[in-house]
Amino acid sequence: MNHSKSRVRRGNVLVFVVLILVGLIGIMALAVDMGYLYVVRAKLQATAEASALAGASALGLNETTVRQRALDYAAKNTVGGTPVALQDQDIQLGQWNYAARTFNPTAGTNLTPNAVHVTAQLAKSRNNAVGLFFAPILGINTADVGASATAVFGSRDIVLVLDYSASMNDDSSISQSSGGGRTSSSIPKLGRTAVENQIQLMYQQLGSPTYGKLTFTPQASKTGNPLIEFGLSGVKYPYPSGSWSDYINYVAGYPSGTTYDPYRNKFGYLTLIDYWQAAWPSHNQTPDLWKASEEPVASVKDGVTVFLAFMNQQPTDDRIGFVSYTYTDFRAHLEVSLTTDFTSIQTRSQQMQAGHYTPSTNIAAGLEAARNELKTNGRATAAKVIVLLTDGIANLPLNGGGGGENPSVGIADAKTQANLALKDGFPIITIGLGIDADVQTLQYIANKTNGVFFQVPGGKNVNDFRQQLFDVFAQIAGYQPLLLVD
């Protein structure tokens, strides 16, 4: 037996064992440290996402706030035993291209950012690299880890449901309309001067037309024959509905009482415009009234303008639809389907008037039309919201009732639509305009659907409506769900 050869073989085996052990240690080091780095990377990714979302929540404010929120949220996180400290270049504001799914920084451009991109890094160059456990055996002490995320305002599909009933001209009328009749006056609420000034503004907006010998301030007839005395017998009546004789009878029929005494049996543009609003308000009766500042519907139009302008400031892929009520079938009408063409919403909402189709208020039908539009044309990934505005009480049932008003059924049907919207997952933001709005029902609809209720009570000046509506619509436009896109 050759003992020297045996010793050589044992020595060779020992070398192999050592090499294998070193390899196993290296593999173990690699496995442990790689697993650790995977956990660190996941935590760093979560930090980047939280920071991006925090920054994006301030996109409607200013760049300073965007950056500060992103920094603050990152600093709240410790990853690998090291606080995450973002640097200025780690936070980029830009525009997210939804179609191409790309992020383009807006620094140095005039573009408005709609996205925030955050890069979180633990790196040797920043003195915060991740320390390793076993890899130092192999001479590797630390590793660099990075993560990034992009957050944007989420997409929304919003349907505006707006009240164009005849009562939406009450604050610019001497007498409030009720299917061609007179129920009461807005003068005790707003004051004679405010109402008369508003009607004078409307007269100017209508082009200051001239009919016979009428003046703006109404005058009493001295002869008892106002048709001849004011030169109206030879003048063509300007609109499809009504007549000069009907106007004269209307003014003669103002009720007795201090509110109407200054106007009864007095003829002029002040009472003529009141006649148009109260007796013939719809677009096929007195077509030009949409051009004039009927109140409060003019304030609603201005509020929608502010809302759309605010939406246009943010380069998102939001879409808006527009439903009006009450329509000719005493239900509701989809004026504009969900679209990114906000100009079409603006144009259509402006070119409508109080009592545009019919005088009554079918809130249930308005909500049903909005629900149907969101269910039919709403995008699966978009947040879906209904915005309901009314100045009064739901006085028609869902099916229209053939024009017969029934407030108790109308309110019940509106509440039923709220329950259906809850099942659909559509929150309803309700806006009660004026002191006559049914606050209780609107509050119920908002609460039932996890929406929000706003009350715009107005005041003795019609401009109170306008400013309060501006504030409400700005809040609605400013609320946008946040979404991680990359």
Helices and strands as residue ranges (DSSP letters): H 3-56, H 63-75, E 78-79, E 82-83, G 88-90, E 91-97, E 102-105, E 115-122, G 124-126, E 130-131, G 135-138, E 142-143, E 145-153, E 156-163, G 166-172, E 177-178, E 181-182, H 187-190, H 192-205, E 219-220, H 226-229, H 244-252, E 266-267, H 269-279, G 287-291, H 297-313, E 319-325, E 332-339, H 342-350, H 363-377, E 383-390, G 401-403, H 407-424, E 428-433, H 439-448, E 453-456, H 462-478, E 482-484
